[in-house]
Amino acid sequence: MKTMTCKQLGGACDKAFHASSFEEIAGMSKQHGMEMFQKNDAEHLQAMNKMQELMKKPEAMKQWFENKKKEFEALPEM
Ligand SMILES: [Zn+2]
């Protein structure tokens, strides 16, 4: 299992997620982002807007995803 925080995954808080694959942890952070979105959390809304800007550029998004995946893979196993 590896750990990444909401912030490390493009979010806004220090909530930690634990997963064994990047796809899994990305899904968890997305789920959390949706919950915070529903709560109208200003900081998460802002972080989500940034991500949405990024998603308009598939190349930039792909780059971001690849970088985060590398970051995840470089983390020590817990
Ligand atoms: Zn968060």
PDB file of the backbone (N, CA, C, O) and the ligand in Angstrom, with CONECT records:
HET     ZN  A 101       1
ATOM      1  N   MET A   1       0.833  -1.204   0.000  1.00  0.00           N
ATOM      2  CA  MET A   1       0.000   0.000   0.000  1.00  0.00           C
ATOM      3  C   MET A   1       0.869   1.255   0.000  1.00  0.00           C
ATOM      4  O   MET A   1       1.919   1.303   0.640  1.00  0.00           O
ATOM      5  N   LYS A   2       0.419   2.244  -0.713  1.00  0.00           N
ATOM      6  CA  LYS A   2       1.121   3.523  -0.721  1.00  0.00           C
ATOM      7  C   LYS A   2       0.151   4.618  -0.330  1.00  0.00           C
ATOM      8  O   LYS A   2      -1.066   4.459  -0.418  1.00  0.00           O
ATOM      9  N   THR A   3       0.714   5.727   0.102  1.00  0.00           N
ATOM     10  CA  THR A   3      -0.122   6.823   0.590  1.00  0.00           C
ATOM     11  C   THR A   3       0.145   8.104  -0.186  1.00  0.00           C
ATOM     12  O   THR A   3       1.294   8.477  -0.422  1.00  0.00           O
ATOM     13  N   MET A   4      -0.937   8.770  -0.579  1.00  0.00           N
ATOM     14  CA  MET A   4      -0.820  10.102  -1.190  1.00  0.00           C
ATOM     15  C   MET A   4      -1.930  10.956  -0.597  1.00  0.00           C
ATOM     16  O   MET A   4      -2.991  10.450  -0.233  1.00  0.00           O
ATOM     17  N   THR A   5      -1.675  12.249  -0.504  1.00  0.00           N
ATOM     18  CA  THR A   5      -2.707  13.120   0.065  1.00  0.00           C
ATOM     19  C   THR A   5      -3.551  13.748  -1.038  1.00  0.00           C
ATOM     20  O   THR A   5      -3.190  13.758  -2.215  1.00  0.00           O
ATOM     21  N   CYS A   6      -4.673  14.262  -0.603  1.00  0.00           N
ATOM     22  CA  CYS A   6      -5.583  14.984  -1.499  1.00  0.00           C
ATOM     23  C   CYS A   6      -4.801  16.057  -2.265  1.00  0.00           C
ATOM     24  O   CYS A   6      -4.928  16.188  -3.482  1.00  0.00           O
ATOM     25  N   LYS A   7      -3.994  16.817  -1.528  1.00  0.00           N
ATOM     26  CA  LYS A   7      -3.195  17.888  -2.119  1.00  0.00           C
ATOM     27  C   LYS A   7      -2.259  17.370  -3.210  1.00  0.00           C
ATOM     28  O   LYS A   7      -2.145  17.959  -4.284  1.00  0.00           O
ATOM     29  N   GLN A   8      -1.589  16.250  -2.908  1.00  0.00           N
ATOM     30  CA  GLN A   8      -0.652  15.681  -3.879  1.00  0.00           C
ATOM     31  C   GLN A   8      -1.376  15.249  -5.148  1.00  0.00           C
ATOM     32  O   GLN A   8      -0.778  15.171  -6.221  1.00  0.00           O
ATOM     33  N   LEU A   9      -2.662  14.970  -5.014  1.00  0.00           N
ATOM     34  CA  LEU A   9      -3.431  14.483  -6.158  1.00  0.00           C
ATOM     35  C   LEU A   9      -4.261  15.591  -6.807  1.00  0.00           C
ATOM     36  O   LEU A   9      -5.256  15.326  -7.482  1.00  0.00           O
ATOM     37  N   GLY A  10      -3.837  16.826  -6.591  1.00  0.00           N
ATOM     38  CA  GLY A  10      -4.506  17.941  -7.250  1.00  0.00           C
ATOM     39  C   GLY A  10      -5.681  18.486  -6.457  1.00  0.00           C
ATOM     40  O   GLY A  10      -6.448  19.301  -6.969  1.00  0.00           O
ATOM     41  N   GLY A  11      -5.833  18.041  -5.200  1.00  0.00           N
ATOM     42  CA  GLY A  11      -6.930  18.515  -4.369  1.00  0.00           C
ATOM     43  C   GLY A  11      -6.509  19.666  -3.491  1.00  0.00           C
ATOM     44  O   GLY A  11      -5.631  20.448  -3.856  1.00  0.00           O
ATOM     45  N   ALA A  12      -7.145  19.774  -2.310  1.00  0.00           N
ATOM     46  CA  ALA A  12      -6.906  20.965  -1.503  1.00  0.00           C
ATOM     47  C   ALA A  12      -6.648  20.702  -0.029  1.00  0.00           C
ATOM     48  O   ALA A  12      -6.354  21.646   0.704  1.00  0.00           O
ATOM     49  N   CYS A  13      -6.744  19.455   0.443  1.00  0.00           N
ATOM     50  CA  CYS A  13      -6.531  19.223   1.868  1.00  0.00           C
ATOM     51  C   CYS A  13      -5.484  18.141   2.101  1.00  0.00           C
ATOM     52  O   CYS A  13      -4.895  17.619   1.153  1.00  0.00           O
ATOM     53  N   ASP A  14      -5.260  17.814   3.348  1.00  0.00           N
ATOM     54  CA  ASP A  14      -4.209  16.849   3.688  1.00  0.00           C
ATOM     55  C   ASP A  14      -4.752  15.453   3.950  1.00  0.00           C
ATOM     56  O   ASP A  14      -4.062  14.613   4.528  1.00  0.00           O
ATOM     57  N   LYS A  15      -5.970  15.207   3.533  1.00  0.00           N
ATOM     58  CA  LYS A  15      -6.535  13.872   3.706  1.00  0.00           C
ATOM     59  C   LYS A  15      -5.662  12.865   2.952  1.00  0.00           C
ATOM     60  O   LYS A  15      -5.303  13.080   1.794  1.00  0.00           O
ATOM     61  N   ALA A  16      -5.330  11.762   3.630  1.00  0.00           N
ATOM     62  CA  ALA A  16      -4.460  10.764   3.007  1.00  0.00           C
ATOM     63  C   ALA A  16      -5.269   9.594   2.459  1.00  0.00           C
ATOM     64  O   ALA A  16      -6.220   9.126   3.086  1.00  0.00           O
ATOM     65  N   PHE A  17      -4.870   9.130   1.271  1.00  0.00           N
ATOM     66  CA  PHE A  17      -5.503   7.959   0.660  1.00  0.00           C
ATOM     67  C   PHE A  17      -4.483   6.834   0.612  1.00  0.00           C
ATOM     68  O   PHE A  17      -3.293   7.073   0.405  1.00  0.00           O
ATOM     69  N   HIS A  18      -4.945   5.625   0.802  1.00  0.00           N
ATOM     70  CA  HIS A  18      -4.047   4.475   0.752  1.00  0.00           C
ATOM     71  C   HIS A  18      -4.528   3.496  -0.309  1.00  0.00           C
ATOM     72  O   HIS A  18      -5.686   3.078  -0.305  1.00  0.00           O
ATOM     73  N   ALA A  19      -3.639   3.139  -1.205  1.00  0.00           N
ATOM     74  CA  ALA A  19      -4.009   2.182  -2.250  1.00  0.00           C
ATOM     75  C   ALA A  19      -2.755   1.507  -2.784  1.00  0.00           C
ATOM     76  O   ALA A  19      -1.636   1.967  -2.554  1.00  0.00           O
ATOM     77  N   SER A  20      -2.961   0.409  -3.502  1.00  0.00           N
ATOM     78  CA  SER A  20      -1.795  -0.291  -4.039  1.00  0.00           C
ATOM     79  C   SER A  20      -1.539   0.040  -5.500  1.00  0.00           C
ATOM     80  O   SER A  20      -0.479  -0.294  -6.030  1.00  0.00           O
ATOM     81  N   SER A  21      -2.491   0.690  -6.161  1.00  0.00           N
ATOM     82  CA  SER A  21      -2.222   1.124  -7.538  1.00  0.00           C
ATOM     83  C   SER A  21      -2.623   2.591  -7.707  1.00  0.00           C
ATOM     84  O   SER A  21      -3.459   3.120  -6.975  1.00  0.00           O
ATOM     85  N   PHE A  22      -1.999   3.221  -8.691  1.00  0.00           N
ATOM     86  CA  PHE A  22      -2.288   4.637  -8.903  1.00  0.00           C
ATOM     87  C   PHE A  22      -3.734   4.851  -9.350  1.00  0.00           C
ATOM     88  O   PHE A  22      -4.389   5.809  -8.939  1.00  0.00           O
ATOM     89  N   GLU A  23      -4.219   3.945 -10.197  1.00  0.00           N
ATOM     90  CA  GLU A  23      -5.596   4.053 -10.688  1.00  0.00           C
ATOM     91  C   GLU A  23      -6.575   4.054  -9.513  1.00  0.00           C
ATOM     92  O   GLU A  23      -7.552   4.803  -9.480  1.00  0.00           O
ATOM     93  N   GLU A  24      -6.267   3.176  -8.545  1.00  0.00           N
ATOM     94  CA  GLU A  24      -7.118   3.047  -7.370  1.00  0.00           C
ATOM     95  C   GLU A  24      -7.114   4.346  -6.549  1.00  0.00           C
ATOM     96  O   GLU A  24      -8.164   4.840  -6.138  1.00  0.00           O
ATOM     97  N   ILE A  25      -5.925   4.877  -6.326  1.00  0.00           N
ATOM     98  CA  ILE A  25      -5.810   6.076  -5.485  1.00  0.00           C
ATOM     99  C   ILE A  25      -6.401   7.288  -6.215  1.00  0.00           C
ATOM    100  O   ILE A  25      -6.971   8.179  -5.585  1.00  0.00           O
ATOM    101  N   ALA A  26      -6.263   7.314  -7.523  1.00  0.00           N
ATOM    102  CA  ALA A  26      -6.855   8.409  -8.309  1.00  0.00           C
ATOM    103  C   ALA A  26      -8.374   8.358  -8.183  1.00  0.00           C
ATOM    104  O   ALA A  26      -9.032   9.396  -8.094  1.00  0.00           O
ATOM    105  N   GLY A  27      -8.932   7.137  -8.175  1.00  0.00           N
ATOM    106  CA  GLY A  27     -10.371   6.967  -8.010  1.00  0.00           C
ATOM    107  C   GLY A  27     -10.843   7.436  -6.647  1.00  0.00           C
ATOM    108  O   GLY A  27     -11.898   8.055  -6.519  1.00  0.00           O
ATOM    109  N   MET A  28     -10.040   7.129  -5.621  1.00  0.00           N
ATOM    110  CA  MET A  28     -10.401   7.532  -4.261  1.00  0.00           C
ATOM    111  C   MET A  28     -10.381   9.045  -4.117  1.00  0.00           C
ATOM    112  O   MET A  28     -11.256   9.629  -3.477  1.00  0.00           O
ATOM    113  N   SER A  29      -9.394   9.667  -4.707  1.00  0.00           N
ATOM    114  CA  SER A  29      -9.290  11.117  -4.591  1.00  0.00           C
ATOM    115  C   SER A  29     -10.424  11.788  -5.371  1.00  0.00           C
ATOM    116  O   SER A  29     -10.920  12.846  -4.984  1.00  0.00           O
ATOM    117  N   LYS A  30     -10.822  11.154  -6.474  1.00  0.00           N
ATOM    118  CA  LYS A  30     -11.920  11.682  -7.282  1.00  0.00           C
ATOM    119  C   LYS A  30     -13.216  11.624  -6.470  1.00  0.00           C
ATOM    120  O   LYS A  30     -13.987  12.582  -6.427  1.00  0.00           O
ATOM    121  N   GLN A  31     -13.434  10.465  -5.826  1.00  0.00           N
ATOM    122  CA  GLN A  31     -14.596  10.254  -4.981  1.00  0.00           C
ATOM    123  C   GLN A  31     -14.665  11.316  -3.878  1.00  0.00           C
ATOM    124  O   GLN A  31     -15.711  11.913  -3.626  1.00  0.00           O
ATOM    125  N   HIS A  32     -13.513  11.528  -3.229  1.00  0.00           N
ATOM    126  CA  HIS A  32     -13.419  12.518  -2.161  1.00  0.00           C
ATOM    127  C   HIS A  32     -13.692  13.914  -2.717  1.00  0.00           C
ATOM    128  O   HIS A  32     -14.382  14.717  -2.087  1.00  0.00           O
ATOM    129  N   GLY A  33     -13.151  14.196  -3.895  1.00  0.00           N
ATOM    130  CA  GLY A  33     -13.369  15.498  -4.538  1.00  0.00           C
ATOM    131  C   GLY A  33     -14.847  15.760  -4.775  1.00  0.00           C
ATOM    132  O   GLY A  33     -15.335  16.874  -4.582  1.00  0.00           O
ATOM    133  N   MET A  34     -15.562  14.696  -5.203  1.00  0.00           N
ATOM    134  CA  MET A  34     -17.003  14.813  -5.454  1.00  0.00           C
ATOM    135  C   MET A  34     -17.750  15.123  -4.160  1.00  0.00           C
ATOM    136  O   MET A  34     -18.655  15.957  -4.139  1.00  0.00           O
ATOM    137  N   GLU A  35     -17.360  14.437  -3.074  1.00  0.00           N
ATOM    138  CA  GLU A  35     -18.001  14.680  -1.776  1.00  0.00           C
ATOM    139  C   GLU A  35     -17.797  16.122  -1.332  1.00  0.00           C
ATOM    140  O   GLU A  35     -18.727  16.786  -0.875  1.00  0.00           O
ATOM    141  N   MET A  36     -16.552  16.595  -1.477  1.00  0.00           N
ATOM    142  CA  MET A  36     -16.254  17.959  -1.066  1.00  0.00           C
ATOM    143  C   MET A  36     -16.956  18.958  -1.965  1.00  0.00           C
ATOM    144  O   MET A  36     -17.342  20.042  -1.528  1.00  0.00           O
ATOM    145  N   PHE A  37     -17.118  18.583  -3.219  1.00  0.00           N
ATOM    146  CA  PHE A  37     -17.844  19.422  -4.180  1.00  0.00           C
ATOM    147  C   PHE A  37     -19.295  19.585  -3.723  1.00  0.00           C
ATOM    148  O   PHE A  37     -19.856  20.679  -3.761  1.00  0.00           O
ATOM    149  N   GLN A  38     -19.887  18.466  -3.289  1.00  0.00           N
ATOM    150  CA  GLN A  38     -21.272  18.508  -2.816  1.00  0.00           C
ATOM    151  C   GLN A  38     -21.420  19.335  -1.549  1.00  0.00           C
ATOM    152  O   GLN A  38     -22.471  19.923  -1.293  1.00  0.00           O
ATOM    153  N   LYS A  39     -20.342  19.372  -0.752  1.00  0.00           N
ATOM    154  CA  LYS A  39     -20.366  20.180   0.472  1.00  0.00           C
ATOM    155  C   LYS A  39     -20.029  21.637   0.180  1.00  0.00           C
ATOM    156  O   LYS A  39     -19.994  22.468   1.088  1.00  0.00           O
ATOM    157  N   ASN A  40     -19.781  21.941  -1.088  1.00  0.00           N
ATOM    158  CA  ASN A  40     -19.426  23.296  -1.501  1.00  0.00           C
ATOM    159  C   ASN A  40     -18.183  23.825  -0.804  1.00  0.00           C
ATOM    160  O   ASN A  40     -18.114  24.998  -0.437  1.00  0.00           O
ATOM    161  N   ASP A  41     -17.209  22.956  -0.626  1.00  0.00           N
ATOM    162  CA  ASP A  41     -15.967  23.367   0.013  1.00  0.00           C
ATOM    163  C   ASP A  41     -15.171  24.259  -0.952  1.00  0.00           C
ATOM    164  O   ASP A  41     -14.748  23.812  -2.018  1.00  0.00           O
ATOM    165  N   ALA A  42     -14.977  25.519  -0.563  1.00  0.00           N
ATOM    166  CA  ALA A  42     -14.392  26.507  -1.468  1.00  0.00           C
ATOM    167  C   ALA A  42     -13.019  26.092  -2.009  1.00  0.00           C
ATOM    168  O   ALA A  42     -12.739  26.235  -3.199  1.00  0.00           O
ATOM    169  N   GLU A  43     -12.179  25.580  -1.123  1.00  0.00           N
ATOM    170  CA  GLU A  43     -10.830  25.220  -1.571  1.00  0.00           C
ATOM    171  C   GLU A  43     -10.835  24.071  -2.561  1.00  0.00           C
ATOM    172  O   GLU A  43     -10.056  24.051  -3.514  1.00  0.00           O
ATOM    173  N   HIS A  44     -11.717  23.118  -2.327  1.00  0.00           N
ATOM    174  CA  HIS A  44     -11.802  21.988  -3.260  1.00  0.00           C
ATOM    175  C   HIS A  44     -12.426  22.419  -4.577  1.00  0.00           C
ATOM    176  O   HIS A  44     -12.048  21.927  -5.640  1.00  0.00           O
ATOM    177  N   LEU A  45     -13.378  23.336  -4.508  1.00  0.00           N
ATOM    178  CA  LEU A  45     -13.997  23.837  -5.735  1.00  0.00           C
ATOM    179  C   LEU A  45     -12.942  24.496  -6.611  1.00  0.00           C
ATOM    180  O   LEU A  45     -12.911  24.320  -7.829  1.00  0.00           O
ATOM    181  N   GLN A  46     -12.074  25.265  -5.949  1.00  0.00           N
ATOM    182  CA  GLN A  46     -11.013  25.951  -6.674  1.00  0.00           C
ATOM    183  C   GLN A  46     -10.049  24.935  -7.302  1.00  0.00           C
ATOM    184  O   GLN A  46      -9.649  25.068  -8.459  1.00  0.00           O
ATOM    185  N   ALA A  47      -9.692  23.929  -6.518  1.00  0.00           N
ATOM    186  CA  ALA A  47      -8.789  22.893  -7.018  1.00  0.00           C
ATOM    187  C   ALA A  47      -9.426  22.155  -8.189  1.00  0.00           C
ATOM    188  O   ALA A  47      -8.748  21.804  -9.155  1.00  0.00           O
ATOM    189  N   MET A  48     -10.734  21.923  -8.098  1.00  0.00           N
ATOM    190  CA  MET A  48     -11.433  21.221  -9.179  1.00  0.00           C
ATOM    191  C   MET A  48     -11.498  22.051 -10.442  1.00  0.00           C
ATOM    192  O   MET A  48     -11.394  21.526 -11.551  1.00  0.00           O
ATOM    193  N   ASN A  49     -11.670  23.355 -10.267  1.00  0.00           N
ATOM    194  CA  ASN A  49     -11.674  24.242 -11.436  1.00  0.00           C
ATOM    195  C   ASN A  49     -10.360  24.163 -12.176  1.00  0.00           C
ATOM    196  O   ASN A  49     -10.317  24.136 -13.406  1.00  0.00           O
ATOM    197  N   LYS A  50      -9.280  24.125 -11.399  1.00  0.00           N
ATOM    198  CA  LYS A  50      -7.953  24.022 -12.005  1.00  0.00           C
ATOM    199  C   LYS A  50      -7.816  22.723 -12.790  1.00  0.00           C
ATOM    200  O   LYS A  50      -7.270  22.697 -13.893  1.00  0.00           O
ATOM    201  N   MET A  51      -8.327  21.638 -12.191  1.00  0.00           N
ATOM    202  CA  MET A  51      -8.254  20.351 -12.865  1.00  0.00           C
ATOM    203  C   MET A  51      -9.084  20.357 -14.142  1.00  0.00           C
ATOM    204  O   MET A  51      -8.706  19.759 -15.149  1.00  0.00           O
ATOM    205  N   GLN A  52     -10.225  21.047 -14.083  1.00  0.00           N
ATOM    206  CA  GLN A  52     -11.079  21.100 -15.265  1.00  0.00           C
ATOM    207  C   GLN A  52     -10.426  21.890 -16.396  1.00  0.00           C
ATOM    208  O   GLN A  52     -10.587  21.567 -17.573  1.00  0.00           O
ATOM    209  N   GLU A  53      -9.688  22.930 -16.015  1.00  0.00           N
ATOM    210  CA  GLU A  53      -8.920  23.682 -17.012  1.00  0.00           C
ATOM    211  C   GLU A  53      -7.913  22.755 -17.685  1.00  0.00           C
ATOM    212  O   GLU A  53      -7.735  22.764 -18.903  1.00  0.00           O
ATOM    213  N   LEU A  54      -7.264  21.956 -16.843  1.00  0.00           N
ATOM    214  CA  LEU A  54      -6.258  21.021 -17.321  1.00  0.00           C
ATOM    215  C   LEU A  54      -6.883  19.986 -18.258  1.00  0.00           C
ATOM    216  O   LEU A  54      -6.277  19.587 -19.252  1.00  0.00           O
ATOM    217  N   MET A  55      -8.093  19.562 -17.929  1.00  0.00           N
ATOM    218  CA  MET A  55      -8.760  18.528 -18.727  1.00  0.00           C
ATOM    219  C   MET A  55      -9.139  19.010 -20.113  1.00  0.00           C
ATOM    220  O   MET A  55      -9.378  18.208 -21.016  1.00  0.00           O
ATOM    221  N   LYS A  56      -9.194  20.335 -20.281  1.00  0.00           N
ATOM    222  CA  LYS A  56      -9.507  20.872 -21.610  1.00  0.00           C
ATOM    223  C   LYS A  56      -8.352  20.649 -22.558  1.00  0.00           C
ATOM    224  O   LYS A  56      -8.512  20.691 -23.778  1.00  0.00           O
ATOM    225  N   LYS A  57      -7.178  20.409 -21.981  1.00  0.00           N
ATOM    226  CA  LYS A  57      -5.997  20.153 -22.796  1.00  0.00           C
ATOM    227  C   LYS A  57      -5.556  18.710 -22.567  1.00  0.00           C
ATOM    228  O   LYS A  57      -4.826  18.424 -21.618  1.00  0.00           O
ATOM    229  N   PRO A  58      -5.995  17.813 -23.426  1.00  0.00           N
ATOM    230  CA  PRO A  58      -5.707  16.391 -23.216  1.00  0.00           C
ATOM    231  C   PRO A  58      -4.221  16.102 -23.033  1.00  0.00           C
ATOM    232  O   PRO A  58      -3.857  15.235 -22.238  1.00  0.00           O
ATOM    233  N   GLU A  59      -3.373  16.803 -23.742  1.00  0.00           N
ATOM    234  CA  GLU A  59      -1.930  16.550 -23.614  1.00  0.00           C
ATOM    235  C   GLU A  59      -1.424  16.925 -22.223  1.00  0.00           C
ATOM    236  O   GLU A  59      -0.663  16.184 -21.601  1.00  0.00           O
ATOM    237  N   ALA A  60      -1.860  18.081 -21.754  1.00  0.00           N
ATOM    238  CA  ALA A  60      -1.450  18.559 -20.430  1.00  0.00           C
ATOM    239  C   ALA A  60      -1.995  17.630 -19.352  1.00  0.00           C
ATOM    240  O   ALA A  60      -1.321  17.345 -18.362  1.00  0.00           O
ATOM    241  N   MET A  61      -3.205  17.170 -19.554  1.00  0.00           N
ATOM    242  CA  MET A  61      -3.834  16.259 -18.596  1.00  0.00           C
ATOM    243  C   MET A  61      -3.064  14.944 -18.544  1.00  0.00           C
ATOM    244  O   MET A  61      -2.790  14.405 -17.472  1.00  0.00           O
ATOM    245  N   LYS A  62      -2.729  14.451 -19.712  1.00  0.00           N
ATOM    246  CA  LYS A  62      -1.991  13.190 -19.806  1.00  0.00           C
ATOM    247  C   LYS A  62      -0.648  13.325 -19.098  1.00  0.00           C
ATOM    248  O   LYS A  62      -0.219  12.435 -18.363  1.00  0.00           O
ATOM    249  N   GLN A  63       0.000  14.454 -19.337  1.00  0.00           N
ATOM    250  CA  GLN A  63       1.283  14.751 -18.715  1.00  0.00           C
ATOM    251  C   GLN A  63       1.149  14.766 -17.195  1.00  0.00           C
ATOM    252  O   GLN A  63       1.957  14.175 -16.478  1.00  0.00           O
ATOM    253  N   TRP A  64       0.122  15.446 -16.723  1.00  0.00           N
ATOM    254  CA  TRP A  64      -0.129  15.541 -15.279  1.00  0.00           C
ATOM    255  C   TRP A  64      -0.321  14.149 -14.685  1.00  0.00           C
ATOM    256  O   TRP A  64       0.260  13.805 -13.655  1.00  0.00           O
ATOM    257  N   PHE A  65      -1.147  13.364 -15.360  1.00  0.00           N
ATOM    258  CA  PHE A  65      -1.463  12.012 -14.903  1.00  0.00           C
ATOM    259  C   PHE A  65      -0.203  11.150 -14.852  1.00  0.00           C
ATOM    260  O   PHE A  65       0.036  10.438 -13.876  1.00  0.00           O
ATOM    261  N   GLU A  66       0.598  11.223 -15.912  1.00  0.00           N
ATOM    262  CA  GLU A  66       1.850  10.457 -15.972  1.00  0.00           C
ATOM    263  C   GLU A  66       2.800  10.854 -14.843  1.00  0.00           C
ATOM    264  O   GLU A  66       3.413  10.002 -14.200  1.00  0.00           O
ATOM    265  N   ASN A  67       2.912  12.163 -14.616  1.00  0.00           N
ATOM    266  CA  ASN A  67       3.787  12.663 -13.553  1.00  0.00           C
ATOM    267  C   ASN A  67       3.339  12.168 -12.188  1.00  0.00           C
ATOM    268  O   ASN A  67       4.157  11.756 -11.366  1.00  0.00           O
ATOM    269  N   LYS A  68       2.030  12.213 -11.954  1.00  0.00           N
ATOM    270  CA  LYS A  68       1.507  11.776 -10.664  1.00  0.00           C
ATOM    271  C   LYS A  68       1.698  10.286 -10.490  1.00  0.00           C
ATOM    272  O   LYS A  68       1.968   9.799  -9.392  1.00  0.00           O
ATOM    273  N   LYS A  69       1.554   9.576 -11.584  1.00  0.00           N
ATOM    274  CA  LYS A  69       1.725   8.129 -11.534  1.00  0.00           C
ATOM    275  C   LYS A  69       3.180   7.788 -11.174  1.00  0.00           C
ATOM    276  O   LYS A  69       3.444   6.886 -10.379  1.00  0.00           O
ATOM    277  N   LYS A  70       4.100   8.521 -11.772  1.00  0.00           N
ATOM    278  CA  LYS A  70       5.517   8.318 -11.460  1.00  0.00           C
ATOM    279  C   LYS A  70       5.785   8.637  -9.997  1.00  0.00           C
ATOM    280  O   LYS A  70       6.517   7.925  -9.310  1.00  0.00           O
ATOM    281  N   GLU A  71       5.171   9.733  -9.536  1.00  0.00           N
ATOM    282  CA  GLU A  71       5.323  10.141  -8.139  1.00  0.00           C
ATOM    283  C   GLU A  71       4.830   9.017  -7.228  1.00  0.00           C
ATOM    284  O   GLU A  71       5.476   8.670  -6.238  1.00  0.00           O
ATOM    285  N   PHE A  72       3.681   8.462  -7.581  1.00  0.00           N
ATOM    286  CA  PHE A  72       3.101   7.372  -6.802  1.00  0.00           C
ATOM    287  C   PHE A  72       4.028   6.161  -6.805  1.00  0.00           C
ATOM    288  O   PHE A  72       4.280   5.559  -5.761  1.00  0.00           O
ATOM    289  N   GLU A  73       4.528   5.815  -7.973  1.00  0.00           N
ATOM    290  CA  GLU A  73       5.374   4.637  -8.080  1.00  0.00           C
ATOM    291  C   GLU A  73       6.703   4.784  -7.345  1.00  0.00           C
ATOM    292  O   GLU A  73       7.309   3.796  -6.931  1.00  0.00           O
ATOM    293  N   ALA A  74       7.149   6.041  -7.186  1.00  0.00           N
ATOM    294  CA  ALA A  74       8.421   6.289  -6.495  1.00  0.00           C
ATOM    295  C   ALA A  74       8.258   6.227  -4.971  1.00  0.00           C
ATOM    296  O   ALA A  74       9.249   6.176  -4.243  1.00  0.00           O
ATOM    297  N   LEU A  75       7.015   6.232  -4.492  1.00  0.00           N
ATOM    298  CA  LEU A  75       6.783   6.200  -3.053  1.00  0.00           C
ATOM    299  C   LEU A  75       7.160   4.850  -2.470  1.00  0.00           C
ATOM    300  O   LEU A  75       7.039   3.820  -3.133  1.00  0.00           O
ATOM    301  N   PRO A  76       7.621   4.864  -1.212  1.00  0.00           N
ATOM    302  CA  PRO A  76       7.926   3.585  -0.578  1.00  0.00           C
ATOM    303  C   PRO A  76       6.656   2.813  -0.234  1.00  0.00           C
ATOM    304  O   PRO A  76       5.632   3.414   0.090  1.00  0.00           O
ATOM    305  N   GLU A  77       6.718   1.496  -0.302  1.00  0.00           N
ATOM    306  CA  GLU A  77       5.592   0.658   0.114  1.00  0.00           C
ATOM    307  C   GLU A  77       5.438   0.773   1.625  1.00  0.00           C
ATOM    308  O   GLU A  77       6.427   0.816   2.357  1.00  0.00           O
ATOM    309  N   MET A  78       4.197   0.820   2.084  1.00  0.00           N
ATOM    310  CA  MET A  78       3.976   0.906   3.528  1.00  0.00           C
ATOM    311  C   MET A  78       3.839  -0.500   4.118  1.00  0.00           C
ATOM    312  O   MET A  78       3.647  -0.647   5.325  1.00  0.00           O
TER     313      MET A  78
HETATM  314 ZN    ZN A 101      -9.432  17.049   0.026  1.00  0.00          ZN2+
END
